[in-house]
Amino acid sequence: MRATWRRLPAKLHDVRWEPGLTVPAADGSPLITDHYFPRAAGDFPTLLVRSPYGRGLPWSPMYGLLFAEQGFHVVLQSCRGTGGSEGAFDLWRNEAADGRATVSWLRERPWFNGTLGTVGPSYLGYVQWALAADPPPELKAMVVQVGLHDPHALFHAHGALRLENALAVGVGMTYQHQGMAPFLRATLRLRRRLREVTTARPLSGAYRSAFGHEVPWLDDVLTHPDPEDAYWRGASQATAAERPGVPTSLITGWHDVLADQTLEQYDRLRRAGCETALLVGPWTHTSALQQGWPEVFAESLAWLRAHLYADPSGLRPTRVRVHIGGENAWRDLDDWPPATAVGRWFPTAQGHLTQQAPTDSAPLTSLRYDPDDPTPSLGGPLLSRTAGPHDNTVLEAREDVMTFTGPPLTEPVDILGPVSARLSVSTDTGHADVFSRLCDVDTQGRSVNVCDGLGRVRTDGQQPSQLTVPMSSTAHRFAVGHRIRWQISGGAHPRYARSPGTGESPVDATTFTPVRITLHTDSELILAVHAHRAGPSPAENG
């Protein structure tokens, strides 16, 4: 690790290890737990790390070893039904009770000094929120890295199924706790069979050919798209961020599949008056823990030292730090989002993007979306190796993709905050998906995705329907000479399941109908424009 990440801090202590401890879950099932601790005399605070992905690589070195070297007891535990822990794994229903049971066990350890923190990424963030919903008095700090609080939103977006990510989560939850070799084999098997699985009619159950067996919880999440369904009751831990109790550091990346959830957590914590900090880097869900690990670890360690050791010396001076895409610079901010102006851009029949508002709602242009040749997904917030920013030039040459491009910029334009599209759309079948993407076109004509989103629309006859598509948030500078581009299509497959064009569930559909999507002139791209400041601050050069 030190050869790979040369900016890691020097260790303060040698480390000892107690593997294979058993901790009773809320129902008495043994939860297999490893204990890492400094080989030194004295009191040390404890970090609880609960994971459904096993306790080996990469969790043992990145969390057990590195944090113990810095002066923490680290309790690394496999969630119920994973990594040797007994019982049945459930995607969320056991985590709050099992977390509280583990804290009860800690209270009986002679080395536990009553000061507790939690840390971890992804689902390891969800278990932190589950514990924080009714926090034990010992819990003094949390660090939620690329973390989850709402399982439904991970799998579904405004009625559309996040298909590729659902399959990736399924593989991770099913195989990663068995060890790296089974996990890698399953990942490669899914990659080879991805097209077969994602184009099956119906989609329901098609994943089994890649997984080798049925995964009941995955069947459940695929077939319950409605967040109000009783199946999802109690799944979201959003309200855990609405009380001012536990100081919480939040870390994400602009291309993280959970970036929107992290920003929602930050907003809830701020409104509740909770002490919080936010770091957003140029990362995907996985690269935050790879290329971004030195920054993520330093941020996490500084927060835990400040609140478990009363040592704030490592904290940065501002609450928020974000990476500015297009400039490749960091910027310290007092809050997120910063004060911005609303910028509105409108499409024209010539393929231009203008700030002159239209005077009518006439049809502008149209595309034909064919589910048998679906518009492919390219980059963006995925869990696969294809995530992140990519050149969209080839994608935009397809006949089923619209683009509207602004003029070359004569001064930089900074977008800091939420991005959305308000679309006026008509269709010939009455049902369609609309994928909306913001791109940065450089002076060579290379079009790179910045952020995006997808919405579902139902129309009646030739009358347009109004649809607002949230396109996540960003911190991005469009440089002088670059152009702002708005890309629109009827889907992004296999990132999202194909729209059948009939209104039927994409999981159950066996009949797919091509759909013509017509965009009307009263559509607009809405950007949060931040006033450009002359010259970078020291933080930006950091």
JOSULDA-V408709 format. One record per pair of residues at least 6 apart in sequence whose C-alpha atoms are under 8 Angstrom apart, sorted by sequence separation. I is the first residue (numbers start at 0). J is the second residue. D is the distance in Angstrom with one decimal. If there is no record, write none. Layout:
i;j;d
I;J;D
I;J;D
This chain:
i;j;d
1;7;6.6
23;29;4.7
24;30;6.1
66;72;7.9
67;73;6.2
77;83;7.3
78;84;6.6
79;85;5.9
80;86;4.7
105;111;6.3
118;124;7.2
147;153;7.9
154;160;6.1
155;161;5.4
175;181;7.1
176;182;7.9
196;202;7.2
199;205;6.3
207;213;5.8
251;257;7.5
252;258;6.3
268;274;7.5
269;275;7.2
286;292;8.0
304;310;5.5
305;311;4.2
322;328;5.7
323;329;5.9
346;352;4.8
347;353;7.4
368;374;7.4
380;386;5.7
381;387;7.4
394;400;7.5
395;401;7.2
439;445;7.9
440;446;4.3
458;464;5.6
477;483;7.3
491;497;7.9
499;505;6.1
22;29;5.4
23;30;6.0
66;73;7.0
77;84;6.1
79;86;5.6
80;87;4.4
81;88;6.6
106;113;7.2
154;161;5.1
174;181;6.1
175;182;4.8
207;214;8.0
223;230;7.2
251;258;5.8
268;275;6.8
280;287;7.6
288;295;7.3
304;311;6.8
305;312;7.3
322;329;4.4
323;330;6.9
345;352;5.4
346;353;6.5
378;385;5.5
379;386;5.2
380;387;6.1
395;402;7.0
439;446;5.5
440;447;6.4
457;464;7.2
490;497;6.8
498;505;6.1
21;29;5.4
22;30;5.0
79;87;6.2
80;88;4.3
153;161;7.5
154;162;7.3
174;182;4.8
197;205;7.7
287;295;7.1
305;313;7.5
321;329;5.7
322;330;6.2
344;352;6.0
345;353;5.2
377;385;7.4
378;386;4.4
379;387;4.6
438;446;5.9
439;447;5.2
456;464;7.3
490;498;7.5
497;505;6.4
21;30;5.4
22;31;6.5
79;88;5.4
118;127;7.5
196;205;5.4
204;213;7.7
282;291;7.0
302;311;7.6
304;313;7.9
305;314;7.4
320;329;6.8
321;330;5.4
344;353;5.4
345;354;5.9
377;386;7.8
378;387;4.9
379;388;6.1
438;447;5.2
439;448;6.5
496;505;6.3
499;508;6.7
21;31;4.9
22;32;6.8
63;73;5.6
78;88;7.4
79;89;8.0
117;127;6.5
154;164;7.2
196;206;5.6
251;261;6.7
265;275;7.3
301;311;7.2
320;330;5.7
321;331;6.6
344;354;4.7
345;355;6.9
378;388;5.7
438;448;4.3
439;449;6.8
456;466;6.6
496;506;7.8
501;511;7.3
20;31;5.7
21;32;5.9
62;73;7.5
63;74;7.5
153;164;7.9
154;165;5.7
171;182;7.0
174;185;7.1
250;261;7.4
265;276;7.8
280;291;7.7
301;312;7.7
302;313;7.7
320;331;4.5
321;332;7.7
343;354;6.1
344;355;7.5
345;356;6.4
378;389;5.9
437;448;6.0
438;449;5.3
455;466;7.9
499;510;6.8
500;511;6.2
501;512;6.8
19;31;5.6
20;32;4.9
63;75;6.7
153;165;7.7
170;182;7.3
196;208;7.6
249;261;6.7
265;277;7.1
301;313;4.9
302;314;6.7
319;331;5.8
320;332;6.0
344;356;7.9
345;357;7.5
377;389;7.1
436;448;6.9
437;449;5.5
438;450;7.4
454;466;7.4
499;511;4.4
500;512;5.1
19;32;5.5
20;33;6.0
196;209;7.5
301;314;5.7
318;331;7.8
319;332;5.0
436;449;7.5
437;450;5.5
454;467;7.5
498;511;7.7
499;512;5.9
500;513;6.3
18;32;6.7
19;33;5.6
20;34;7.7
48;62;7.9
79;93;7.6
127;141;7.2
204;218;7.1
317;331;6.1
318;332;6.7
319;333;6.0
377;391;7.3
436;450;5.9
437;451;6.1
454;468;5.4
499;513;7.9
500;514;6.0
18;33;4.3
170;185;6.6
203;218;7.4
317;332;6.0
318;333;5.5
319;334;5.7
348;363;5.6
420;435;7.1
436;451;4.1
453;468;6.1
17;33;5.7
18;34;6.2
59;75;7.8
78;94;7.7
127;143;7.4
170;186;6.7
249;265;7.2
298;314;7.8
317;333;5.4
318;334;6.2
319;335;6.8
347;363;7.1
348;364;6.6
435;451;5.6
436;452;6.6
452;468;6.2
453;469;7.6
16;33;7.2
17;34;4.9
192;209;6.3
377;394;7.8
434;451;7.5
435;452;5.5
452;469;5.8
453;470;7.5
16;34;5.7
17;35;6.4
124;142;7.9
203;221;7.7
434;452;6.0
435;453;6.2
451;469;7.7
452;470;4.2
16;35;4.6
124;143;5.0
167;186;7.8
203;222;7.8
375;394;7.7
434;453;4.4
451;470;4.3
452;471;6.8
15;35;5.8
16;36;6.6
123;143;7.9
124;144;6.5
128;148;6.6
189;209;5.2
278;298;8.0
433;453;5.6
434;454;6.6
450;470;6.0
451;471;6.4
14;35;6.7
15;36;5.5
33;54;7.6
54;75;6.6
117;138;7.8
124;145;7.5
125;146;6.4
188;209;5.9
189;210;7.3
432;453;6.9
433;454;5.4
450;471;6.3
14;36;5.6
15;37;6.3
54;76;6.9
115;137;5.4
116;138;5.6
121;143;8.0
124;146;4.5
125;147;4.9
188;210;7.9
432;454;5.7
433;455;6.3
450;472;7.0
14;37;4.6
15;38;5.8
54;77;6.6
114;137;5.3
115;138;4.8
116;139;5.7
117;140;6.6
118;141;5.9
119;142;6.7
120;143;6.1
121;144;6.6
123;146;7.1
124;147;5.6
125;148;5.1
432;455;4.4
433;456;7.4
450;473;6.8
13;37;5.9
14;38;5.2
53;77;5.8
113;137;5.6
114;138;6.7
115;139;5.8
116;140;4.8
117;141;4.8
118;142;4.6
119;143;5.8
120;144;4.3
121;145;5.3
122;146;6.5
124;148;7.3
185;209;7.5
240;264;6.2
431;455;6.0
432;456;6.1
449;473;7.3
12;37;5.6
13;38;5.4
46;71;6.6
48;73;7.2
49;74;8.0
50;75;7.5
52;77;7.3
114;139;6.7
115;140;7.2
116;141;5.6
117;142;6.2
118;143;6.0
119;144;5.8
120;145;5.3
121;146;4.1
122;147;5.9
185;210;6.8
243;268;7.0
374;399;6.8
430;455;7.6
431;456;5.5
12;38;6.4
13;39;7.8
44;70;7.7
45;71;5.5
46;72;6.1
47;73;6.1
48;74;6.0
49;75;5.9
50;76;6.1
51;77;5.6
118;144;7.5
120;146;5.3
121;147;5.5
241;267;5.5
242;268;7.2
247;273;7.8
249;275;7.4
253;279;6.5
374;400;7.7
430;456;6.0
431;457;6.7
449;475;7.6
12;39;7.1
43;70;6.2
44;71;5.4
45;72;4.5
46;73;4.8
47;74;5.0
48;75;4.8
49;76;4.8
50;77;5.1
51;78;5.0
119;146;7.8
237;264;7.2
240;267;5.6
241;268;5.8
246;273;6.3
247;274;6.5
248;275;5.4
249;276;6.0
250;277;5.9
251;278;6.4
252;279;4.9
253;280;6.4
254;281;7.2
255;282;6.5
256;283;7.3
257;284;7.4
429;456;8.0
430;457;4.7
489;516;7.5
35;63;5.6
43;71;5.4
44;72;6.2
45;73;5.8
46;74;6.1
47;75;6.4
48;76;6.2
49;77;5.9
50;78;5.5
51;79;7.7
53;81;6.8
54;82;7.0
98;126;7.4
240;268;5.1
243;271;5.4
245;273;7.1
246;274;4.8
247;275;4.9
248;276;4.8
249;277;4.9
250;278;4.8
251;279;4.9
252;280;4.6
253;281;5.8
254;282;5.8
255;283;4.3
256;284;6.1
429;457;5.3
430;458;6.4
34;63;7.7
35;64;6.7
43;72;6.4
45;74;7.3
47;76;7.9
49;78;6.2
52;81;7.2
53;82;4.7
241;270;7.4
242;271;5.5
243;272;5.5
244;273;6.5
245;274;7.5
246;275;5.7
247;276;6.8
248;277;6.2
249;278;6.3
250;279;5.9
251;280;6.5
252;281;5.5
253;282;6.0
254;283;4.5
255;284;4.3
429;458;4.6
37;67;5.5
51;81;5.6
52;82;7.0
241;271;5.2
242;272;7.7
243;273;4.1
252;282;4.3
253;283;6.9
254;284;6.9
255;285;7.9
429;459;5.9
36;67;5.1
37;68;6.2
51;82;7.1
95;126;6.9
98;129;7.8
99;130;6.6
240;271;7.5
242;273;7.0
243;274;7.4
251;282;7.5
252;283;5.6
367;398;7.9
368;399;6.0
429;460;7.0
35;67;6.0
36;68;7.7
37;69;7.9
94;126;5.7
98;130;5.8
252;284;6.8
366;398;7.1
367;399;5.7
418;450;7.8
426;458;6.3
37;70;6.0
102;135;7.7
251;284;7.6
366;399;5.2
425;458;5.9
427;460;7.0
435;468;7.3
36;70;7.5
37;71;6.8
95;129;4.6
96;130;7.9
163;197;8.0
366;400;7.0
424;458;7.8
425;459;7.8
426;460;7.5
427;461;7.3
436;470;7.1
36;71;6.2
37;72;7.0
94;129;6.1
95;130;5.1
162;197;7.6
252;287;6.7
366;401;7.3
425;460;7.6
426;461;6.9
435;470;7.2
36;72;4.5
94;130;7.5
99;135;7.4
251;287;7.3
425;461;5.8
35;72;5.8
36;73;6.3
95;132;7.8
425;462;6.1
426;463;7.9
453;490;7.4
34;72;7.1
35;73;5.0
425;463;4.3
439;477;6.6
442;480;6.0
446;484;7.9
34;73;5.7
35;74;6.6
424;463;4.8
425;464;6.2
441;480;7.1
442;481;5.7
485;524;7.4
34;74;4.8
35;75;8.0
166;206;7.4
170;210;7.2
423;463;5.7
424;464;5.3
441;481;4.6
33;74;5.9
34;75;6.4
173;214;7.9
277;318;6.4
278;319;6.0
279;320;6.4
280;321;6.0
281;322;6.0
423;464;5.6
424;465;6.5
440;481;5.5
441;482;6.6
32;74;6.7
33;75;5.2
276;318;4.9
277;319;4.8
278;320;4.9
279;321;4.7
280;322;5.0
281;323;7.9
423;465;4.7
424;466;7.5
439;481;6.8
440;482;5.0
32;75;5.6
33;76;6.3
275;318;7.1
276;319;5.9
277;320;6.3
278;321;5.8
279;322;6.2
281;324;7.1
422;465;5.7
423;466;6.4
439;482;6.1
440;483;6.4
32;76;4.2
421;465;7.0
422;466;5.1
439;483;5.4
440;484;6.7
31;76;6.0
32;77;6.4
169;214;7.9
250;295;7.2
421;466;5.8
422;467;6.1
438;483;6.3
439;484;6.2
30;76;6.8
31;77;5.8
421;467;4.4
422;468;7.6
437;483;7.4
438;484;5.0
30;77;6.3
420;467;5.7
421;468;6.4
437;484;5.9
438;485;6.3
30;78;6.7
169;217;6.4
419;467;7.0
420;468;5.2
437;485;5.1
438;486;7.2
30;79;6.2
49;98;8.0
419;468;5.6
420;469;6.6
436;485;5.9
437;486;6.4
14;64;6.9
419;469;4.5
420;470;7.2
435;485;7.2
436;486;5.0
28;79;7.6
31;82;7.4
248;299;7.3
352;403;5.2
418;469;6.5
419;470;4.9
435;486;5.8
436;487;6.4
31;83;6.2
165;217;7.9
350;402;6.3
351;403;4.8
352;404;4.8
353;405;6.3
417;469;7.9
418;470;5.2
419;471;7.3
435;487;4.7
14;67;6.3
30;83;7.6
31;84;5.0
350;403;4.5
351;404;4.8
352;405;4.4
392;445;6.4
417;470;7.3
418;471;5.9
434;487;5.6
435;488;6.8
14;68;6.1
30;84;4.4
248;302;6.7
350;404;6.4
351;405;5.7
352;406;7.6
391;445;7.4
392;446;5.7
417;471;5.8
418;472;5.5
433;487;7.0
434;488;5.2
10;65;7.7
12;67;7.5
13;68;6.0
24;79;7.5
29;84;5.8
30;85;6.5
351;406;7.9
390;445;6.0
391;446;5.3
417;472;4.0
418;473;7.3
433;488;5.9
434;489;5.7
12;68;4.8
28;84;7.5
29;85;5.8
165;221;7.9
347;403;7.3
390;446;5.3
391;447;5.8
416;472;5.1
417;473;6.5
433;489;4.7
434;490;5.2
463;519;7.4
11;68;5.5
12;69;6.5
28;85;5.6
346;403;5.8
389;446;8.0
390;447;4.8
391;448;6.9
415;472;7.5
416;473;5.6
432;489;5.3
433;490;6.0
434;491;6.8
10;68;5.1
11;69;5.4
12;70;6.8
28;86;6.0
389;447;5.4
390;448;7.2
415;473;5.7
416;474;6.5
431;489;6.9
432;490;6.0
10;69;6.0
11;70;7.0
91;150;8.0
388;447;6.0
389;448;6.3
414;473;6.7
415;474;4.4
246;306;7.7
388;448;5.4
414;474;5.6
415;475;6.5
160;221;7.5
388;449;6.8
413;474;7.3
414;475;5.3
413;475;5.8
414;476;6.3
360;423;7.9
413;476;4.4
414;477;8.0
160;224;7.4
412;476;5.7
413;477;6.3
159;224;7.8
411;476;6.6
412;477;5.1
45;111;6.8
154;220;7.2
158;224;6.4
411;477;5.6
412;478;6.7
432;498;6.2
43;110;8.0
44;111;7.2
45;112;7.8
154;221;7.5
158;225;7.3
411;478;4.6
431;498;6.3
42;110;7.3
43;111;7.8
44;112;6.4
47;115;7.3
410;478;7.0
411;479;5.1
43;112;7.0
44;113;7.4
45;114;6.3
46;115;5.9
47;116;6.4
48;117;6.1
151;220;7.6
155;224;6.4
379;448;7.2
408;477;7.8
410;479;5.0
431;500;5.6
42;112;6.5
44;114;5.2
45;115;5.0
46;116;4.8
47;117;4.9
48;118;6.0
49;119;8.0
378;448;7.7
379;449;7.9
408;478;7.1
409;479;5.3
410;480;7.9
430;500;5.2
25;96;5.6
44;115;6.0
45;116;6.2
46;117;5.2
47;118;6.9
48;119;6.3
51;122;7.6
379;450;7.0
408;479;5.0
409;480;6.3
429;500;7.5
430;501;5.8
431;502;7.9
24;96;7.7
25;97;5.1
44;116;7.7
46;118;6.9
50;122;7.2
51;123;7.8
379;451;7.6
407;479;7.2
408;480;4.9
428;500;6.4
429;501;7.3
430;502;5.6
24;97;5.0
50;123;5.5
151;224;7.9
407;480;4.7
408;481;5.7
428;501;6.7
429;502;7.9
25;99;7.8
49;123;6.0
407;481;5.3
408;482;6.1
25;100;5.5
48;123;7.0
151;226;6.4
407;482;4.9
24;100;5.8
339;415;7.3
406;482;5.8
23;100;6.9
24;101;7.0
49;126;6.8
339;416;7.8
405;482;5.4
406;483;7.6
23;101;7.3
337;415;7.1
404;482;6.6
405;483;5.2
22;101;6.6
336;415;6.7
337;416;7.3
404;483;5.8
405;484;6.3
151;231;7.1
336;416;5.2
404;484;4.3
23;104;7.8
335;416;7.5
336;417;7.9
403;484;5.6
404;485;6.4
22;104;6.8
402;484;6.7
403;485;5.1
151;234;7.6
402;485;5.6
403;486;6.6
431;514;7.0
150;234;6.5
151;235;7.6
402;486;4.5
430;514;7.8
149;234;6.5
150;235;6.5
401;486;5.7
402;487;6.3
431;516;7.5
149;235;4.3
400;486;7.0
401;487;5.1
428;514;6.0
148;235;5.8
149;236;6.3
400;487;5.9
401;488;6.2
427;514;6.2
428;515;7.6
148;236;5.2
149;237;6.9
400;488;4.7
426;514;6.7
427;515;5.7
148;237;6.0
399;488;6.2
400;489;7.7
426;515;5.5
427;516;7.2
399;489;7.4
426;516;4.7
395;486;7.7
425;516;6.0
426;517;6.1
424;516;6.8
425;517;5.2
424;517;5.6
425;518;6.8
82;176;4.9
424;518;4.9
425;519;7.8
81;176;6.0
82;177;6.3
423;518;6.1
424;519;6.0
81;177;7.9
284;380;7.6
422;518;7.4
423;519;5.3
283;380;6.5
284;381;7.5
285;382;7.0
422;519;7.7
423;520;7.5
283;381;7.4
284;382;6.4
423;521;6.1
283;382;7.8
422;521;7.4
423;522;5.2
422;522;4.5
421;522;5.6
422;523;6.4
420;522;7.6
421;523;5.3
146;249;8.0
153;256;7.6
283;386;6.5
420;523;5.8
421;524;6.5
132;236;7.0
141;245;6.9
143;247;7.3
145;249;7.6
146;250;7.8
153;257;7.3
283;387;6.0
420;524;4.5
421;525;7.5
140;245;5.6
141;246;6.4
142;247;5.7
143;248;6.2
144;249;6.0
145;250;5.7
146;251;7.6
282;387;7.5
419;524;6.3
420;525;5.7
132;238;7.2
133;239;7.8
139;245;5.8
140;246;5.0
141;247;4.7
142;248;4.7
143;249;5.1
144;250;4.7
145;251;4.5
418;524;7.8
419;525;5.2
129;236;6.2
132;239;4.4
138;245;7.0
139;246;6.8
140;247;5.9
141;248;6.3
142;249;6.1
143;250;6.4
144;251;6.2
145;252;7.3
418;525;5.9
419;526;6.8
128;236;6.1
131;239;5.8
132;240;7.9
142;250;7.8
418;526;5.0
417;526;6.9
418;527;6.6
129;239;7.4
134;244;8.0
145;255;6.9
147;257;6.4
416;526;7.7
417;527;6.2
125;236;7.7
128;239;6.1
134;245;7.9
146;257;6.4
149;260;7.4
416;527;5.3
128;240;7.7
145;257;6.1
148;260;6.9
414;526;6.6
415;527;5.7
416;528;7.9
145;258;7.0
147;260;6.5
381;494;7.5
414;527;5.4
415;528;6.3
131;245;7.5
146;260;7.5
147;261;7.4
374;488;7.2
376;490;7.7
377;491;7.5
414;528;4.7
415;529;5.9
146;261;6.5
374;489;6.9
375;490;7.5
376;491;4.1
413;528;5.8
414;529;5.8
145;261;7.0
374;490;5.8
375;491;5.0
376;492;4.9
412;528;7.0
413;529;5.3
373;490;7.0
374;491;5.5
375;492;4.7
376;493;6.3
412;529;7.6
413;530;7.1
373;491;7.4
374;492;6.1
375;493;6.8
376;494;5.9
412;530;8.0
413;531;6.4
52;171;7.1
373;492;6.3
412;531;6.9
52;172;6.5
368;488;7.7
411;531;7.1
51;172;6.6
368;489;5.6
52;174;7.9
53;175;6.6
54;176;7.4
56;178;7.9
366;488;7.6
367;489;8.0
368;490;8.0
52;175;5.1
53;176;3.8
55;178;7.1
56;179;7.2
52;176;4.1
53;177;6.8
256;380;4.6
373;497;7.1
51;176;6.4
52;177;7.9
53;178;7.1
254;379;5.8
255;380;5.1
256;381;5.8
90;216;6.9
254;380;4.5
255;381;7.1
256;382;7.0
89;216;7.1
254;381;7.6
370;497;6.2
370;498;6.9
370;499;6.7
352;483;7.8
254;386;7.3
352;484;7.3
254;387;5.4
352;485;7.7
254;388;7.9
121;257;8.0
145;284;6.3
371;511;7.8
92;233;7.7
370;511;6.3
92;234;7.1
145;287;7.7
370;512;6.9
91;234;6.2
369;512;7.2
370;513;6.1
369;513;4.5
368;513;5.6
369;514;6.7
367;513;6.9
368;514;5.3
367;514;5.7
368;515;6.2
367;515;4.4
368;516;7.4
326;475;7.4
366;515;5.7
367;516;6.3
324;474;6.2
325;475;5.7
326;476;6.0
365;515;6.7
366;516;5.4
144;295;7.8
323;474;5.0
324;475;4.4
325;476;5.0
365;516;5.4
366;517;6.6
322;474;6.8
323;475;5.0
324;476;6.1
325;477;6.2
326;478;7.8
365;517;4.1
321;474;7.1
323;476;6.6
325;478;7.0
364;517;5.8
365;518;5.9
363;517;7.1
364;518;5.6
362;517;6.6
363;518;5.6
364;519;7.2
362;518;6.0
363;519;4.8
142;299;6.2
362;519;4.3
363;520;5.5
361;519;5.4
362;520;6.2
360;519;5.6
361;520;5.6
142;302;7.6
360;520;5.0
361;521;7.7
142;303;7.7
359;520;6.7
360;521;5.0
140;302;7.8
141;303;7.7
359;521;6.6
140;303;6.5
357;520;6.3
358;521;7.9
357;521;6.1
356;521;7.9
140;306;6.1
139;306;6.5
140;307;7.1
139;307;6.7
347;520;7.1
346;520;6.7
345;520;7.6
345;521;7.5
346;522;7.0
345;522;6.3
346;523;7.0
345;523;4.8
344;523;5.6
345;524;6.4
343;523;6.3
344;524;5.1
118;299;7.8
343;524;5.7
344;525;6.6
343;525;4.8
342;525;5.7
343;526;6.4
341;525;6.8
342;526;5.0
341;526;5.9
342;527;6.1
341;527;5.1
342;528;5.9
116;303;7.1
340;527;5.8
341;528;6.1
339;527;5.6
340;528;5.1
339;528;5.3
340;529;6.4
339;529;4.7
340;530;7.9
116;307;7.2
338;529;7.1
339;530;7.1
115;307;7.3
337;529;7.8
114;307;6.5
254;450;7.8
330;536;7.7
331;538;5.9
330;538;5.6
331;539;7.1
329;538;6.3
330;539;4.5
329;539;4.4
328;539;5.2
329;540;6.6
259;471;6.2
328;540;6.1
329;541;6.3
258;471;7.9
259;472;7.4
328;541;7.4
167;382;6.5
167;383;7.4
164;381;6.3
163;381;7.7
164;382;5.9
164;383;7.9
253;472;7.6
253;473;6.4
253;474;8.0
66;300;7.8
44;307;6.4
44;308;7.8
159;432;8.0
222;506;6.9
221;506;7.2
7;293;5.8
6;293;5.9
4;292;7.6
4;293;6.4
7;296;7.8
7;297;7.7
159;453;7.7
159;454;7.2
157;453;7.5
158;454;7.4
159;455;6.9
197;493;6.3
156;453;7.2
157;454;5.8
158;455;6.5
156;454;7.5
157;455;6.9
194;493;8.0
197;496;7.3
202;505;7.2
203;506;5.3
201;505;7.8
202;506;4.8
203;507;6.1
201;506;6.0
202;507;6.3
201;507;5.1
202;508;7.6
200;507;7.6
201;508;5.5
200;508;6.6
201;509;5.2
200;509;4.9
200;510;8.0
163;493;5.6
164;494;6.8
162;493;6.2
163;494;4.7
162;494;5.5
163;495;6.8
161;494;5.8
162;495;5.0
161;495;4.6
162;496;5.3
160;495;5.6
161;496;6.6
159;495;6.7
160;496;5.5
159;496;7.0
160;505;7.8
